[in-house]
């Protein structure tokens, strides 16, 4: 019995010690819980959203080796990250990018243009290489000027290029004025001048369109004109070869057009050329400047 009492007394002593140490254990538990919660929270210096202001976007023209800045052709930015689409943002304008409890995010941006000059038809242009970059979430806002380049020739095929820097691949109607000149250019050293009256035209050289994409074939045109003009395609071998594509309004400043030729490619034409025709009555000559005319298709 004495042995049992000593044993009980011994265990009672240990229980007492544990009882006295419980408050300290509880305090350490609280400290550890607080520390773990801090680790799981995003640091206070990281932003939930980043605002990126874009006033203009550049395109590096590989032909003329000029950086072309003009909000009349890069009119929007398509932003995403992985499989998540963040939206279409106007240029000029602001992009709102979520950080989602991360210290950085991967930003994938494609250049948006107006198909056939229509402001309500913004598309990501296949011929410009998207920008893939990382942004740090510690900055709440910053200014950015994106620079796009043409994708390499393994992804696109150039069906036609005017080549004004070296030669002339535009042909005016007999009796009209048309030549390459250096006084008024969009980029590089040479551009084309066409001067005529209503119904008269200048056209590109004939080019092959076999194998062109039926969803992504475009003609790019830098232009300036004091009269409205029609863009018309001629499909060789078709029963209805003349196709009016669109009427372009006069402008005193250089602008750029992305004209969708994809529907014509579905008809199986092997060759074509594109004409520019004045559509307004005039007692005198009208003037059209052309530069950087090229036809591109996805491989």
Buried (B, 14 or more C-beta within 10 A) or exposed (E): EEEEEEEEEEEEEEEEEEEEEEEEEEEEEEEEEEEEEEEEEBEEEBBEEBEBEBEEBBBBBEBBEBEBBBBBBBBBBBBBBEEEEBEBBBBEBEBEBBBEEEEEBEBBBBBBBBBBBEEEEBBBBBBBBBBEEEBBBEEEEEEBEBEBBBBEEEEBBBBBBBBBBEEBBBBBBEEBEBEBEEEEBBBBEBBBBBBBBBEBBBBBBBBEBEEBBBEBBBBBBBBBBBBBBBBBBBBEEBEEEEBEBBEBEBEEEBBBBBBBBBEBBEBEBEEBBBBBBBBBEEEEBBBBBBBBBBBBBBE
